[in-house]
């Protein structure tokens, strides 16, 4: 009886460890956002020969939260973005975000901008997109 309990306990342990590993892999698939200013992101993009993906959001915005919770965790989208863009997220109602909203004449949230390393807007869109939709948009740009 002790042997059976030991085997069941060991089995349960390995299943738990495996499940945790799978969950970890899934949560690591997300767009990696640069922690810096737009000016710094432009310098990084120029150095790495990438474009910039700029997510301008508001903390109260439901679709913005949904993008972070779902779209930016889509494995195919995040892989593509991480390889081709320096991604930056900015609160449009604070700090540098206020200036960005004015400069790019943004009308709402979430505003998603695709900018070349010289600061030229290649595409600008407004609203929520799932991973596949956003990937189609971005692939049509490059």
C-alpha positions, 0 to 999 in steps of 0.5 A, spaced: 500 500 500 505 504 501 508 503 495 502 504 491 501 511 495 509 513 493 508 511 486 501 515 485 505 521 489 511 521 484 506 521 478 502 527 481 508 531 482 511 529 475 504 531 472 504 538 476 511 539 474 510 538 467 503 542 467 507 548 470 513 547 464 507 548 459 504 554 462 511 557 463 512 556 455 505 559 454 506 565 458 513 567 455 510 568 448 508 575 448 511 582 445 517 584 449 516 592 450 522 596 450 523 600 457 525 607 455 522 613 451 520 614 444 527 617 442 531 611 445 527 606 442 528 610 435 536 609 436 535 602 438 531 601 432 536 604 427 541 600 431 538 594 430 535 595 423 528 594 425 521 599 425 518 601 431 511 598 434 508 603 438 502 602 443 499 608 445 493 606 451 490 609 457 489 605 463 481 606 463 481 603 456 478 596 456 480 594 449 487 596 451 487 591 457 484 586 452 490 587 447 495 586 453 491 580 456 490 576 449 493 579 443 500 581 445 501 574 448 499 571 441 505 566 440 505 567 432 504 575 433 509 576 439 515 572 435 514 576 429 514 583 433 520 581 437 524 579 431 522 585 427 520 591 431 522 595 437 516 595 441 514 601 446 508 602 450 506 609 452 500 611 456 497 617 452 495 621 458 501 621 462 508 624 461 511 623 454 504 620 452 501 626 452 506 629 447 505 623 442 498 623 442 498 631 439 504 629 435 501 623 431 494 626 432 491 620 435 483 620 436 482 614 441 485 608 445 488 603 443 492 607 438 497 602 434 503 606 430 508 602 426 514 607 425 520 607 421 527 608 425 527 615 422 520 617 425 516 616 419 509 613 420 508 607 416 501 605 418 496 607 424 490 604 426 485 605 432 482 599 436 482 592 438 485 587 434 486 579 435 493 576 434 491 574 427 488 580 425 494 585 427 499 580 424 495 581 417 496 588 418 503 588 420 505 584 414 502 588 409 506 594 411 513 591 411 
